[in-house]
Amino acid sequence: MALEAMGFAAPRTEEMTEVALGLGGAVVTGLAEGVVIKFAPGLGALQPVLTWGTLLGVPLVGTAGALFMKGMIGELFKGIATGGAAILGYSLPALVAPYMPKTTSQGGGGGAQLKSGQGVKELPAGPGFAPQRAQAQARVGLEF
């Protein structure tokens, strides 16, 4: 087998077919998973099973198909695995956030609100103070 150096050339039919099948598999996977995840909350108690099952199952099925199939079907499964993994990576932070513990730290950007007291300047209420005055004078919205 000859060692090929990195080079740039016009893609052949095989490369274009691989890319088209991979993209097609990823797009169809994204559409199908998006529809399932969008309508899962309407199913009540089945929502977590359907959501997590879809998000974890599709990349696994795509990976298994890509490993055990050859040719165009294998390329299609590569696209399914790639699209499923991308949707899993996109959705995972929002799905895991409810199970993460809430922090009550005072500093470091933990999201906790500071308590009034020593070292905390409280702003006066009412439109007499500059930010409230600017907010009261701002005209935001559509007028018909």
N, C-alpha and C positions, 0 to 999 in steps of 0.2 A: 504494500500500500504506500503510495507516494505521500510525502509530507507536503501539505499545501501551505503556502505563506498567505498571510492576510493580504487581501487585495480587493479592489473595487471593480465590479463588472456589471453589465446589464443582467438582471435576473432572468433565469431560464423559466420555462413553463412549469417545471417541478416546484421551484421556489415560490412562484406566484400562486400556484395551486395550494401549497402548504399554508401560505399566509392567508389566502382567501378562506380556506376551510377553517383555520384557527379563529379568524375574526368572526366568521359566520357562527361558529359554535359558541363563541363568547357572547355575541349579541343576542342570540336566541336564549342562551342561559340567563343572561341579565334580564331579558324581558319576562321569562317564565318565573324566575325567582322573585322579581319585583312584583309580579301579579300575586304570587302566593303570599308573600310577606305583607303586601298591602291589604289583602282580604283576610288574613289570619285573625286580626282582632275581632272580627265579626263572628268567629266560631267559638267564642267563650273560653271554656276550659281547655280546648284543643290548641289554643294559640301558642303556648310555649313549646309544645311538642312539635307542632307544624313548623314554627319559625326556626327553632334550633335544628330540627331534623332536616329541613331544607338547606339551611346554611352549612351544616356539617356534612350532609349526605351527598350533595351535588359535587363538591370537590373530590370526595372519596370515589364516587362512581366514575367521574371523569379521569382521575388518576389511574384507577384500575383499568379502565378501557384503553387509556393511552399506553399503559405498560404491556397489556396483553394483546392488543390489536396492531396490525401493520397496515401500511398504505394510507389511503384516504380516510378510512374510518378511524385509524389511530390519530391522524392529524385533527379530525373533528373532535375526538375525545380530549386532545390536548387543549383545544379551545374551550371546551366545557370545563375542564379542570382549572384553566387560567381564569375564566370568567367567574366561576364559583368561588375561587380563592380571593379574587378581587372584591367580590361582594361581601364575603365573610370578613375580610380586613376592613372594609368600609363600615360595616354594621356592628362589628364587635365592641367598639368603645361605648356606643349607645346602649347595647344590650347588657353589658357588664356593669355599667354605672349604677343601676339601682342596687346591686349587691355589694358595692364598695362601701366601707364605713365612712361616715361623715366625720370630718375633723372639726375640732373646736379650738384650734390654735389661734393665738392672737397675732402672730406675725408670719412672715414668709409667704404671703399670698395664699393662705389657706382658704380664703373665701369667707371667713368669719367676720362679723361686724364688730368694730371696736365699741367698748362700753364707755359711756361718758365718765369723766373723772379727771384726775390729775394728768396733765399733758395732752388732753384732747380739747381742741378748740371747737366750741359749738357755734354755729352760725345763727345769727338772728333770724327770726321768722318774718315773713311778710315780703311784699314787693319792694321794700325800701333798700334791700341789700342787692348788690349788683347782679348776681346770677339769677335771682328770682325776678328782678326788674327786667332783665334781658329776656327771660323766658315769657314773662307776661306781655312784653311788647312784640314778641316774635309772631309773625303771621305765617302759619304753616297750614297747608291744606288747599283744597280746591274750592273755589267759589263759583256758583252757578247763577 
